[in-house]
């Protein structure tokens, strides 16, 4: 797994090492320490958190901020702290020796927010404040480990996407057709400390149940025989639904509408999905088959009449 200090290598070299050098100088001059059990006067002591990428293709992802939650073995909140990008390279958390469960979250804020930073561990959640696609991914990871105390230690925490990613490609479309797309049963939020577990996968981040949210995809107009919606970020499928429900409405230049309700496998946290269809095969209701492309990527395609997967 490739390690990443919150941003790409160029930014790491430019910000992390000078910041760390500055930190060491400040501590040597001031004699300050973050430890509550410090036997090393004048030396930095505490726990640092360094996210690594669970999916290496995220290596160049934009990172704006880091949130860290530290819980005790009995799931009591010890501390929460948010740091911005310029502070990431030299943030140290004061802890006594012990075993902790630590959660790291990148890019919280704006459209995707944590409603309660002080929530109990099992209730820590991330919710969307908008029905539109998100402008950036939020990444979360966890690690349980022992901090010996009276030293400077680092937890390397693998982080992965909390949202799903969806693209649409339709072939053989007449020129001037506009596509309006809606994902009809996205979750309104995710419990970031819980796992969604099935017979085929286990992923950190359990989508909330209850009333689903409709997420509107960006409108696009056909060019050169294609309708293409570039990948958008959205909450995974709401818990309680065995399938993701997608409605595509295509409006031609003369106002004629063609609507297809697509039924596909549920979208899960961190999944990347591509709907690939042919305009000539569009029907009012289409049950799509899932094709595995890689550990992260799946295609939703139409293979004629197949059994309803519900």
Secondary structure, 3 states (H helix, E strand, C coil): CCECCCCCHHHHHHHHHHHHHHHHHHHHHHCCCCCCCCCCCCCCCEEEEEEEECCHHHCCCCCCEEEEEEECCCCCEEEEEEEEHHHHHHCCECCCCEEEEEEEEECCECCEECCCCCCCHHHCEEEECCCECECCCCEEEEEEEEECCCCEEEEEEEEEECCEEEEEEEECCCCCCEEEEEEEEECCEEEEEEEEECCCCEEEEEECCCCCEEEECCCEECECCEEEEEEEEECCECCCCCEEEEEEEEECCCCCEEEEEEEEECCCCCCEEEEEEEHHHCCCEEECEEEECCCCEEEEECCCCCCCCC
